Amino acid sequence: MVDKHAVRAAYDALSAVYVSHREQDLTDQDWLSSIPDGSRVLDAGCGPGRPVLARLQASGTPVGLDFSREQLTLATAHVPDAPLVQGDLTTLPFADATFDAVIALWSLIHVPAAEHQRVIDEFARVLRPGGTVTLNEGVDAWTGTNADWLDSGVRMEWHLAGAAATRSQLERAGFDVQSEWRAGDSLEDDDGELPWAFFTAELEE
């Protein structure tokens, strides 16, 4: 099982390295333009504030949340006008129906799989009816570690629930999945590459 505290310590330790990695992420983010101007958006797992939070700030009122204090320190420098909060995805520190949209990229995959439903339920709670969530997961279920992630000397942990489980979790939380697509970015294990699945889902009114 993933140790969330170890994940937080790892992101604190490799904060400078991760900035470069995140900015080189080739995942297509054109879908961000579909979020209406002025939307209240939560970037759940905002990391160093780039690229998602910075892009959102150009047309909306985003809030960044991350488990790692060092990542938030970098986000403060990169997106100085965005409100930033340190918190846990399983207990979001926001009132019900606060946001029009939630974006959670590369964050759910570091939560123990047994808590993924709780995280998605929290996304539903803080969204207004009709609001949307966009998140990514591994296509296949997988648990693993890398003792030298990004050649940083820092150990990182993942727990991927898989696309089928994630779709079911979204539906149980009251979401209607609007779209599902695959990305070319990958995480490698002994069996080869595991492609990523992305979902956009709307909270039923």
FIROKE-846433 format. One record per residue: residue in three letters; y negated, z negated, x negated of N, C-alpha, C, O, CB in turn; residue number from 1. Coordinates in steps of 0.05 Angstrom, whole numbers, plus 5000, padded with zeros to 4 digits. Each point is the difference from the previous one (the first is absolute). Glycine has a CB too. Example, Ala and Ser with C-alpha at 12.3 -4.5 7.8 and 13.67 -1.06 7.14 Angstrom:
  kemar    ny    nz    nx   cay   caz   cax    cy    cz    cx    oy    oz    ox   cby   cbz   cbx  pami
    ALA  5114  4844  4736  4976  5000  5018  4976  5000  4982  5000  4987  4979  5023  4988  5059     1
    SER  4956  5039  4969  4976  4999  4984  4978  4986  5015  4978  4996  4990  5035  5047  4986     2
//
This chain:
  kemar    ny    nz    nx   cay   caz   cax    cy    cz    cx    oy    oz    ox   cby   cbz   cbx  pami
    MET  5024  5000  4983  4976  5000  5017  4975  5000  4982  5000  4987  4979  5025  4989  5058     1
    VAL  4955  5038  4972  4974  5001  4986  4987  4972  5000  5000  4987  5021  4994  5062  4992     2
    ASP  4996  4943  4965  4984  4976  4998  4970  5008  5001  4989  5011  4981  5047  4965  4991     3
    LYS  4951  5019  5051  4973  5009  5004  4981  4988  4979  4980  5012  4993  5030  4992  5056     4
    HIS  4995  4971  4943  4983  4988  4980  5002  5014  4973  4980  5002  4985  5024  4954  5040     5
    ALA  5020  5053  4969  5004  5015  4975  4986  5027  5002  4988  5009  4980  5056  4968  5013     6
    VAL  4956  5035  5030  4986  5026  5004  4970  4995  4997  4986  5016  4987  5050  5000  5045     7
    ARG  4953  4963  4979  4972  4994  4997  4992  4996  4971  4980  5010  4990  5020  4970  5056     8
    ALA  5017  5004  4940  4995  4995  4971  5001  5026  4984  4984  5004  4981  5035  4950  5024     9
    ALA  4999  5064  5003  5003  5025  4986  4975  5018  5004  4989  5011  4981  5060  4987  5024    10
    TYR  4941  5003  5019  4976  5016  5005  4975  4988  4987  4982  5014  4992  5038  5001  5051    11
    ASP  4980  4958  4955  4978  4988  4985  5001  5008  4970  4980  5006  4988  5020  4955  5044    12
    ALA  5025  5039  4958  5003  5005  4971  4995  5029  4992  4990  5005  4978  5043  4958  5022    13
    LEU  4973  5056  5018  4997  5028  4992  4977  5013  5014  5000  5025  5004  5049  4977  4988    14
    SER  4931  4983  5016  4978  5010  5016  4987  5024  4988  4995  5020  5014  4998  4935  5003    15
    ALA  5001  5044  4957  4986  5023  4987  5017  5025  4999  4991  5022  5004  4983  4945  4969    16
    VAL  5052  5029  5022  5019  5023  4998  5003  5012  5028  5001  5025  5002  5023  4954  4960    17
    TYR  4977  5005  5058  5005  5010  5027  4977  5017  5011  5004  5018  5016  5025  4942  4992    18
    VAL  4947  5034  4983  4976  5016  5009  5005  5029  4993  4997  5017  5018  4972  4944  4976    19
    SER  5039  5045  4982  5005  5027  4991  5022  5013  5016  4999  5023  5008  4985  4965  4947    20
    HIS  5038  4997  5050  5023  5010  5015  4992  5007  5028  5007  5021  5010  5023  4951  4962    21
    ARG  4955  5010  5041  4992  5004  5028  4982  5024  5003  5002  5015  5019  5002  4936  4989    22
    GLU  4978  5053  4973  4981  5022  5001  5014  5027  4995  4990  5021  5009  4974  4948  4977    23
    GLN  5059  5030  5001  5015  5025  4994  5020  5006  5022  5014  5020  4999  4980  4972  4953    24
    ASP  5007  4990  5068  5019  5004  5023  4994  5027  5013  4977  5005  5009  5027  4945  4998    25
    LEU  5016  5067  4994  4996  5027  5011  5006  5003  5030  4999  5021  5011  5012  4996  4944    26
    THR  4994  4960  5058  5006  5001  5028  4977  5012  5016  4977  4992  4996  5052  4967  4999    27
    ASP  4977  5060  5022  4980  5013  5016  4987  4980  5019  5014  4988  5016  5011  5056  4980    28
    GLN  4949  4953  5003  4987  4981  5017  4980  5013  5018  4980  4988  5009  5026  4978  4956    29
    ASP  4998  5060  5041  4982  5014  5019  5001  4987  5027  4980  5003  5015  5027  5039  4960    30
    TRP  5014  4945  5033  5002  4987  5026  4978  4979  5004  4994  4992  5022  5056  5017  4978    31
    LEU  4939  4981  4978  4978  4980  5002  4977  5011  5016  4985  4985  5013  5029  4994  4944    32
    SER  4982  5047  5041  4977  5012  5014  5004  4999  5031  4980  5004  5014  5012  5026  4946    33
    SER  5032  4964  5049  5005  4999  5029  4991  4974  5012  4999  4997  5024  5039  5034  4970    34
    ILE  4955  4949  4989  4991  4974  5010  4971  5004  5009  4983  5007  4983  5049  4967  4987    35
    PRO  4961  5020  5055  4972  5005  5009  4979  4985  4984  5005  4977  4991  5014  5030  5055    36
    ASP  4958  5005  4950  4978  4987  4987  4993  4974  5014  5001  4999  5024  4982  5046  4960    37
    GLY  5011  4935  5000  4992  4974  5011  5023  4982  5007  4996  4978  5010  4965  5045  5007    38
    SER  5064  4986  4978  5023  4984  5007  5001  4975  4982  4993  5000  4977  5032  5041  5038    39
    ARG  4984  4937  4997  5005  4975  4986  5029  5002  4989  5019  5000  5016  4948  4973  5013    40
    VAL  5036  5029  4945  5026  5006  4988  5008  4978  4980  4984  4991  4984  5008  5058  5021    41
    LEU  5033  4943  4997  5011  4981  4980  5018  5015  4980  5019  5014  5008  4980  4949  5026    42
    ASP  4993  5035  4941  5017  5011  4978  5017  4977  4991  4992  4984  4983  4973  5052  5003    43
    ALA  5060  4963  5024  5018  4978  4995  5016  5004  4975  5021  5014  5000  4982  4977  5049    44
    GLY  4988  4998  4929  5011  5005  4974  4982  5020  4986  5009  5020  4989  5038  4972  5027    45
    CYS  4927  5001  4983  4980  5018  4990  5000  5004  4970  4988  5019  4990  4985  4968  5048    46
    GLY  5041  4995  4947  5001  5003  4971  4972  5000  4989  4983  4983  5007  5059  5042  4996    47
    PRO  4952  4993  4978  4974  5000  4986  4978  5013  5016  4978  5004  4990  5047  4996  4968    48
    GLY  4980  5007  5067  4979  5012  5017  4998  5030  4999  4984  5012  5015  4992  4947  4979    49
    ARG  5040  5054  4989  5000  5029  4998  5029  5009  5000  5018  4988  4989  4939  5012  4985    50
    PRO  5048  5023  5040  4981  5018  5012  4994  4994  5030  4979  5009  5010  5036  5025  4957    51
    VAL  5002  4952  5047  4998  4999  5029  4975  4985  5010  4985  5011  5015  5065  4990  4987    52
    LEU  4946  4975  4989  4978  4984  5010  4973  5014  4994  4982  4999  5016  5045  4959  4977    53
    ALA  4971  5054  4983  4975  5014  4993  4995  5024  5019  4977  5005  5008  5029  4980  4944    54
    ARG  5015  5029  5055  4997  5023  5018  4993  4991  5028  4984  5012  5013  5048  5014  4959    55
    LEU  4980  4952  5037  4995  4990  5026  4971  4991  5003  4988  5003  5022  5059  4983  4982    56
    GLN  4942  5003  4975  4973  4989  5001  4979  5022  5006  4978  4994  5009  5036  4970  4960    57
    ALA  4993  5061  5024  4980  5021  5004  4996  5006  5030  4979  5012  5007  5035  5007  4949    58
    SER  5004  4974  5061  4997  5007  5028  5006  4978  5020  4999  5004  5024  5013  5041  4962    59
    GLY  4994  4931  5004  5007  4978  5018  4992  4973  4989  4983  4998  4983  5055  5029  5034    60
    THR  4974  4953  4995  4995  4972  4991  5026  4987  4993  5011  4984  5015  4948  5013  5015    61
    PRO  5051  5009  4946  5027  4990  4992  4999  4972  4989  4979  4991  4990  5034  5055  5001    62
    VAL  5009  4940  5012  5005  4974  4988  5024  5003  4982  5021  5011  5008  4958  4963  5032    63
    GLY  5020  5015  4935  5022  5001  4982  5014  4973  4999  4987  4980  4997  4991  5056  4977    64
    LEU  5049  4965  5027  5016  4976  4996  5021  5004  4979  5012  5021  5000  4980  4966  5048    65
    ASP  5011  4994  4935  5021  5002  4979  5010  4972  4993  4985  4980  5003  4995  5063  4979    66
    PHE  5045  4955  5008  5012  4975  4992  4990  4992  4972  4999  4976  4994  5041  5035  5034    67
    SER  4952  5009  4956  4993  4995  4972  4970  4996  4996  4984  5016  5008  5055  5012  4979    68
    ARG  4954  4949  5001  4972  4994  4995  4989  5020  4980  4976  5007  5002  5032  4945  5008    69
    GLU  5007  5055  4969  4990  5019  4980  4995  5027  5011  4981  5014  4993  5043  4960  4973    70
    GLN  4993  5035  5052  4995  5026  5013  4975  4999  5017  4985  5020  5000  5064  4989  5001    71
    LEU  4946  4969  5012  4976  4998  5016  4975  4998  4983  4978  5010  5007  5048  4967  5028    72
    THR  4976  5012  4941  4978  5000  4981  4992  5028  4993  4976  5007  4999  5039  4949  4983    73
    LEU  5005  5061  5013  4994  5028  4994  4988  5014  5024  4982  5016  4998  5056  4985  4969    74
    ALA  4973  4993  5057  4989  5012  5025  4971  4993  5004  4984  5016  5010  5062  4983  5010    75
    THR  4947  4977  4973  4972  4991  5002  4981  5018  4984  4978  5006  5009  5038  4947  4999    76
    ALA  4994  5055  4969  4984  5018  4983  5000  5028  5010  4979  5014  4998  5031  4957  4963    77
    HIS  5013  5039  5049  5002  5027  5009  4988  5006  5027  4989  5021  5005  5052  4981  4968    78
    VAL  4961  4978  5045  4989  5004  5028  4984  4975  5006  5009  4983  5017  5031  5046  4998    79
    PRO  4937  4968  4973  4985  4974  5002  4990  4993  5028  4995  4976  5005  4991  5033  4949    80
    ASP  5012  5010  5064  4989  4994  5026  5022  4993  5021  4994  4993  5022  4968  5036  4967    81
    ALA  5063  4974  5003  5022  4996  5019  5008  4970  5001  5003  4988  4978  5014  5059  5015    82
    PRO  4986  4941  5030  5011  4973  5001  5028  4999  4989  5016  5018  5007  4955  4972  5033    83
    LEU  5036  4990  4944  5026  4998  4987  5011  4972  5006  4986  4980  4998  5001  5054  4966    84
    VAL  5039  4965  5042  5013  4975  5007  5027  4998  4985  5015  5020  4999  4963  4980  5047    85
    GLN  5027  4977  4943  5027  4995  4989  5018  4989  5021  4993  4980  5013  4987  5012  4941    86
    GLY  5044  5020  5050  5017  4990  5021  5028  5012  4999  5005  5019  4984  4955  4974  5043    87
    ASP  5057  4997  4990  5028  5008  5002  5004  5018  5024  4989  4994  5021  5026  4963  4956    88
    LEU  4999  5065  5020  5004  5018  5022  5015  4987  5023  4998  5009  5023  5003  5028  4944    89
    THR  5015  4942  5028  5015  4988  5021  4983  4982  5018  5009  4992  5022  5031  5011  4949    90
    THR  4937  4989  5020  4982  4983  5015  4971  5009  4996  4985  4987  4985  5048  4973  5011    91
    LEU  4960  5062  5016  4974  5012  4995  4978  4981  5010  5001  4990  5023  5018  5056  4981    92
    PRO  4960  4949  4980  4979  4981  5007  4978  5013  5017  4976  4998  4993  5034  4978  4965    93
    PHE  4998  5037  5064  4981  5013  5018  5007  4994  5029  5024  4995  5006  4968  5042  4959    94
    ALA  4988  4964  5052  5005  4995  5028  5014  5024  5013  5001  5022  4989  4958  4949  5013    95
    ASP  5052  5025  5021  5013  5021  5015  4980  5023  5006  4977  4995  5004  5055  4971  5017    96
    ALA  4978  5058  4979  4985  5024  5008  4974  5003  4984  4980  5008  5011  5039  4987  5035    97
    THR  4982  4999  4928  4977  5003  4983  4995  5028  4991  4977  5008  4996  5031  4946  4989    98
    PHE  5013  5062  5011  4997  5026  4987  5008  5024  5018  5015  4997  5019  4995  4979  4938    99
    ASP  4978  5047  5036  5007  5025  5013  5023  5014  4985  5015  5016  5012  4938  4989  5003   100
    ALA  5051  4988  4960  5021  5013  4984  5009  4981  4978  4983  4985  4989  5000  5062  5022   101
    VAL  5042  4955  4982  5011  4986  4976  5013  5020  4982  5015  5017  5010  4992  4940  5017   102
    ILE  4988  5041  4947  5013  5017  4981  5014  4982  4980  4988  4982  4989  4977  5055  5016   103
    ALA  5061  4968  4991  5016  4983  4982  5016  5018  4982  5023  5007  5006  4979  4955  5027   104
    LEU  4986  5047  4944  5014  5017  4982  5010  4984  4975  4985  4985  4988  4987  5055  5028   105
    TRP  5053  4964  4977  5012  4987  4977  4998  4970  5001  4999  4987  4979  4990  5053  4995   106
    SER  5011  4948  5050  4998  4971  5002  5025  4988  5015  5011  4980  4990  4939  5024  5010   107
    LEU  5058  5007  5022  5023  4990  5015  5025  5000  4982  5018  4984  5003  4962  5033  5040   108
    ILE  5021  5002  4938  5024  5003  4983  5003  4977  4980  5021  4998  4987  4974  5051  5018   109
    HIS  4986  4933  4993  5002  4977  4982  5006  4974  5016  5000  4978  4989  4969  5044  4979   110
    VAL  5035  4980  5058  5006  4977  5017  5030  4999  5004  5012  5021  5004  4943  4983  5020   111
    PRO  5057  4972  4976  5029  4999  5006  5006  5014  5026  4986  4996  5020  5017  4960  4955   112
    ALA  5018  5059  5026  5007  5016  5023  5003  4983  5025  4993  5010  5022  5030  5023  4949   113
    ALA  4986  4943  5027  5003  4982  5023  4973  4994  5013  4999  4991  5023  5041  4990  4956   114
    GLU  4938  5024  5007  4973  4994  5010  4985  5025  5009  4977  4998  5008  5022  4961  4963   115
    HIS  5013  5064  5026  4986  5025  5007  4992  5001  5029  4978  5008  5007  5047  5015  4957   116
    GLN  4993  4968  5054  4993  5000  5029  4976  4982  5005  4982  5006  5016  5066  5003  4995   117
    ARG  4952  4968  4976  4977  4981  5003  4974  5013  4992  4979  4996  5013  5052  4966  4979   118
    VAL  4969  5053  4986  4976  5013  4990  4991  5021  5021  4976  5001  5007  5038  4992  4945   119
    ILE  5004  5023  5058  4992  5021  5019  4991  4987  5026  4982  5010  5013  5051  5022  4967   120
    ASP  4979  4945  5028  4990  4986  5023  4971  4990  4996  4984  5000  5018  5063  4986  4993   121
    GLU  4947  5006  4964  4973  4991  4994  4981  5024  5002  4977  4996  5009  5041  4968  4961   122
    PHE  4990  5059  5020  4983  5024  5003  4994  5005  5030  4977  5006  5007  5043  5013  4951   123
    ALA  5000  4978  5059  4996  5004  5029  4980  4979  5011  4984  5007  5016  5063  5013  4988   124
    ARG  4956  4956  4987  4983  4978  5010  4970  5005  4994  4983  4995  5017  5055  4974  4977   125
    VAL  4956  5040  4981  4972  5003  4993  4988  5026  5008  4976  5004  4997  5033  4966  4965   126
    LEU  5007  5048  5049  4990  5026  5010  4992  4998  5030  5012  4985  5015  5017  5039  4951   127
    ARG  4950  4990  5041  4994  5003  5028  5020  5019  5013  5012  5016  4986  4939  4976  5005   128
    PRO  5053  5006  5035  5018  5019  5014  4990  5028  4995  4977  5006  5002  5034  4960  5033   129
    GLY  5008  5052  4958  4993  5027  4993  4993  5004  4971  4996  5023  4991  4988  4982  5055   130
    GLY  5015  4973  4939  4995  5003  4971  5024  5011  4985  5022  5002  5011  4947  4959  4993   131
    THR  5027  5047  4971  5021  5013  4985  5007  4985  4975  4983  4987  4988  5002  5057  5031   132
    VAL  5040  4959  4972  5008  4990  4974  5012  5024  4985  5014  5016  5011  4995  4937  5007   133
    THR  4985  5048  4956  5012  5019  4982  5012  4985  4977  4986  4984  4987  4981  5053  5026   134
    LEU  5058  4967  4982  5013  4985  4978  5022  5017  4988  5007  5021  5011  4984  4936  5012   135
    ASN  5019  5035  4954  5022  5014  4987  5022  4982  4993  4997  4976  4996  4971  5057  4987   136
    GLU  5056  4979  5015  5025  4986  4993  5017  5019  4984  4994  5024  4999  5003  4947  5043   137
    GLY  5025  5019  4947  5019  5018  4988  5016  5013  5022  5005  4988  5021  4997  4984  4938   138
    VAL  5007  5053  5037  5017  5013  5020  5026  4985  5003  5010  4997  5022  4970  5047  4966   139
    ASP  5031  4946  4990  5025  4985  5000  4995  4970  4994  4980  4994  4986  5045  5048  5000   140
    ALA  4992  4941  5024  4998  4972  4994  5008  4996  4970  5019  5012  4990  4992  4975  5058   141
    TRP  4974  4996  4939  5005  4995  4971  4986  4975  4991  4977  4995  5008  5028  5055  4984   142
    THR  5008  4935  4991  4988  4977  4988  5003  5003  4970  5021  5006  4990  4989  4964  5050   143
    GLY  4968  5025  4945  5002  5003  4971  4977  4988  4985  4981  4991  5012  5045  5050  4996   144
    THR  4977  4959  4966  4979  4990  4982  4997  5019  4977  5017  5017  4994  4994  4936  5019   145
    ASN  4966  5045  4973  4995  5015  4976  4987  4979  4980  4978  4990  5006  5016  5056  5019   146
    ALA  5020  4949  4953  4990  4980  4982  4976  5009  4983  4987  4983  4988  5060  5000  5010   147
    ASP  4947  5043  5003  4978  5010  4984  4985  5021  5016  4998  5023  4992  5027  4968  4965   148
    TRP  4966  5002  5067  4988  5019  5018  4974  5011  4988  4983  4985  4990  5037  4991  5049   149
    LEU  4977  5050  4963  4976  5014  4990  4996  4995  4970  4978  5002  4990  5001  4994  5055   150
    ASP  5043  4999  4941  4999  4994  4971  4981  4977  4993  4987  5000  4980  5024  5048  5012   151
    SER  4988  4933  5027  4981  4978  4997  5013  4975  4988  4986  4981  4992  4988  5037  5046   152
    GLY  5052  4981  4961  5014  4976  4992  5002  4980  5022  5009  4977  4996  4975  5031  4959   153
    VAL  5008  5000  5070  5000  4982  5023  5022  5007  5019  5005  5024  5005  4945  4970  4991   154
    ARG  5064  4987  5014  5023  5004  5019  4989  5002  5028  4984  4983  5009  5047  4992  4960   155
    MET  4978  5046  5045  4992  5004  5028  5025  5001  5018  5021  5008  4991  4937  5016  4994   156
    GLU  5039  4968  5040  5022  4999  5019  4993  5016  5026  4976  5000  5008  5038  4955  4973   157
    TRP  5006  5057  5031  4997  5015  5025  5022  4993  5019  5022  4994  4992  4955  5044  4984   158
    HIS  5017  4964  5050  5021  4999  5021  4993  5020  5021  4982  4995  5017  5027  4956  4974   159
    LEU  5005  5072  5009  4995  5021  5019  5019  4997  5023  5024  4999  4997  4960  5032  4966   160
    ALA  5005  4969  5061  5017  4997  5024  5012  5026  5009  5021  5001  5013  4950  4962  5001   161
    GLY  5017  5060  4978  5009  5026  5008  4985  5010  5024  4989  4985  5016  5056  5004  4966   162
    ALA  4954  5038  5021  4984  5012  5021  5010  4994  5028  4984  4994  5018  5005  5042  4950   163
    ALA  5037  4965  5036  5012  4995  5026  4993  4972  5009  4992  4996  5023  5045  5036  4968   164
    ALA  4966  4948  4992  4994  4972  5007  4971  4997  5006  4992  4985  5018  5046  4999  4954   165
    THR  4945  5029  5012  4971  4998  5004  4991  5012  5027  4983  4988  5014  5011  5013  4936   166
    ARG  5018  5021  5057  4993  5012  5026  5008  4981  5023  4984  4996  5019  5023  5050  4962   167
    SER  5016  4942  5017  5009  4981  5020  4982  4975  5001  4993  4990  5022  5054  5026  4972   168
    GLN  4944  4975  4983  4982  4977  4999  4973  5006  5013  4989  4983  5014  5034  5002  4944   169
    LEU  4967  5039  5037  4975  5008  5013  5003  5001  5030  4982  4990  5015  5006  5037  4944   170
    GLU  5034  4984  5051  5004  5002  5028  5003  4972  5013  4990  4995  5022  5032  5049  4971   171
    ARG  4992  4938  4993  5003  4972  5011  4974  4986  5001  4996  4982  5017  5050  5017  4964   172
    ALA  4935  5008  5001  4974  4987  5000  4981  5012  5021  4977  4990  5003  5029  5000  4949   173
    GLY  5003  5030  5062  4983  5012  5021  4985  5025  4991  4981  5008  5013  5014  4948  5005   174
    PHE  5014  5056  4960  4987  5025  4991  5015  5024  5009  5025  5000  5003  4959  4976  4957   175
    ASP  5001  5046  5045  5012  5026  5005  4995  5017  4975  4977  5006  4993  5014  4991  5058   176
    VAL  5031  5011  4935  4997  5015  4975  4989  5028  5007  5013  5015  5014  5025  4959  4965   177
    GLN  4940  5032  5009  4986  5026  5005  5009  5021  4980  5003  5024  5007  4958  4951  5012   178
    SER  5044  5016  4956  5008  5020  4980  5015  4985  4978  4996  4977  4995  4965  5053  5015   179
    GLU  5057  4985  4977  5015  4990  4977  5002  5023  4980  5007  5023  5007  5020  4944  5022   180
    TRP  4967  5028  4946  5001  5021  4980  5010  4988  4973  5000  4976  4996  4963  5049  5027   181
    ARG  5045  4993  4960  5010  4993  4974  4980  5007  4978  4985  5019  5002  5062  4987  5015   182
    ALA  4954  4978  4961  4983  5005  4977  5017  5004  4976  5023  4991  4998  4940  4982  5022   183
    GLY  5026  5041  4960  5014  5007  4976  5001  4978  4980  5017  5000  4982  4971  5046  5026   184
    ASP  4993  4934  4994  5001  4978  4981  5027  4986  5003  5011  5000  5022  4938  4995  4980   185
    SER  5060  4993  4977  5027  4988  5001  5003  4975  4983  4984  4995  4982  5033  5051  5026   186
    LEU  5003  4939  4999  5008  4977  4984  5028  5006  4991  5017  5007  5016  4954  4960  5010   187
    GLU  5034  5030  4949  5026  5008  4989  5019  4975  4996  4991  4979  4991  4987  5060  4987   188
    ASP  5047  4965  5030  5021  4980  4993  5023  5015  4987  4997  5024  4993  4989  4945  5045   189
    ASP  5036  5018  4959  5023  5012  4986  5011  5025  5014  5013  5016  4988  4997  4939  4994   190
    ASP  4984  5047  5044  5011  5023  5016  4981  5023  5002  5006  5020  5013  5021  4947  5012   191
    GLY  4949  5031  4963  4981  5022  5002  4975  4992  5014  4992  4976  4999  5046  5055  5001   192
    GLU  4950  4988  5014  4974  4995  5012  5003  4992  5029  5017  5010  5015  4962  5023  4954   193
    LEU  5003  4949  5039  4999  4991  5028  4973  5009  5011  4980  4988  4994  5051  4972  4998   194
    PRO  4968  5061  5025  4974  5009  5010  4989  4980  5020  5014  4984  5012  5001  5064  4982   195
    TRP  4959  4954  5010  4986  4982  5018  4997  5012  5028  4996  5024  5003  4979  4957  4958   196
    ALA  5026  5001  5059  4995  5008  5028  4974  4987  5008  4995  4976  4996  5054  5028  5015   197
    PHE  4933  5012  5002  4975  4990  5011  5000  5002  5030  5011  5019  5011  4965  4995  4947   198
    PHE  5013  4965  5055  4999  5000  5029  4971  4995  5009  4985  4984  4988  5062  4999  5014   199
    THR  4945  5030  5019  4976  4993  5015  5009  4994  5029  5013  5016  5012  4956  5012  4959   200
    ALA  5024  4948  5039  5008  4992  5026  4977  4988  5016  4982  4988  4988  5065  5004  4994   201
    GLU  4954  5011  5044  4978  4990  5017  5010  4977  5017  5022  5001  5011  4958  5044  4991   202
    LEU  5004  4933  4999  5007  4977  5015  4997  5006  5030  4979  5008  5009  5007  4962  4953   203
    GLU  5035  5025  5053  5000  5007  5029  4979  4982  5014  4997  4977  4993  5052  5037  5005   204
    GLU  4938  4998  5021  4979  4985  5015  5013  4986  5024  4985  4986  5015  4980  5047  4971   205
//
